[in-house]
Amino acid sequence: MNQELSFEQALKRLEEIAQKLEQENLNLEDALKYFEEGMELSKFCSLTLQKAENKVKVIMKDSEVEMEDLE
């Protein structure tokens, strides 16, 4: 997978893959290829969200410490 892909681009590609996998005329080889790509994209999106969540937690914690210092 291209690591230069943004979260939004990866999510859009995941949506495209889901649509392709829903097609009834998709052969097994193509379905497996799309599934594998989708799993990689899903992992990338999950890790990206996890990093963002951790960053928000750090910012919130830092903000709480600053507020306590003002009291």
C-alpha positions as CSV (number, residue, x, y, z in Angstrom):
1,M,0.0,0.0,0.0
2,N,1.2,3.5,-0.8
3,Q,2.1,5.1,2.6
4,E,1.6,8.6,1.0
5,L,-2.1,8.0,0.9
6,S,-4.1,10.3,3.2
7,F,-6.7,9.0,5.6
8,E,-9.5,10.5,3.4
9,Q,-8.1,8.8,0.2
10,A,-7.8,5.5,2.0
11,L,-11.4,5.7,3.3
12,K,-12.6,6.6,-0.2
13,R,-10.8,3.6,-1.7
14,L,-12.3,1.4,1.0
15,E,-15.7,2.5,0.0
16,E,-14.9,1.7,-3.7
17,I,-13.6,-1.7,-2.7
18,A,-16.8,-2.4,-0.7
19,Q,-18.9,-1.6,-3.7
20,K,-16.8,-3.9,-5.9
21,L,-17.1,-6.8,-3.4
22,E,-20.9,-6.4,-3.4
23,Q,-21.0,-7.1,-7.1
24,E,-22.4,-10.6,-7.9
25,N,-20.3,-11.1,-11.0
26,L,-16.9,-10.7,-9.3
27,N,-14.6,-13.7,-9.6
28,L,-12.9,-15.3,-6.7
29,E,-9.4,-14.1,-7.6
30,D,-10.5,-10.5,-8.0
31,A,-12.5,-10.7,-4.8
32,L,-9.5,-11.9,-2.8
33,K,-7.3,-9.2,-4.3
34,Y,-9.9,-6.5,-3.3
35,F,-10.3,-8.1,0.1
36,E,-6.6,-8.1,0.8
37,E,-6.3,-4.4,-0.3
38,G,-9.3,-3.5,1.8
39,M,-7.8,-5.2,4.9
40,E,-4.5,-3.2,4.4
41,L,-6.5,0.0,4.0
42,S,-8.6,-0.8,7.1
43,K,-5.5,-1.3,9.2
44,F,-4.0,2.0,7.9
45,C,-7.2,3.9,8.7
46,S,-7.4,2.3,12.2
47,L,-3.8,3.2,13.0
48,T,-4.3,6.7,11.7
49,L,-7.4,7.2,13.9
50,Q,-5.6,5.7,16.9
51,K,-2.7,8.2,16.4
52,A,-5.1,11.1,16.2
53,E,-7.0,9.9,19.3
54,N,-3.7,9.7,21.2
55,K,-2.7,13.1,20.1
56,V,-6.1,14.6,21.2
57,K,-5.6,12.9,24.6
58,V,-2.2,14.5,25.0
59,I,-3.5,17.9,24.1
60,M,-6.4,17.5,26.5
61,K,-4.1,16.4,29.3
62,D,-1.8,19.3,28.6
63,S,-4.7,21.7,28.6
64,E,-5.9,20.3,32.0
65,V,-2.5,20.8,33.5
66,E,-2.4,24.4,32.2
67,M,-5.8,25.1,33.7
68,E,-4.7,23.6,37.0
69,D,-1.7,25.9,37.0
70,L,-3.9,28.9,36.6
71,E,-6.0,28.1,39.6
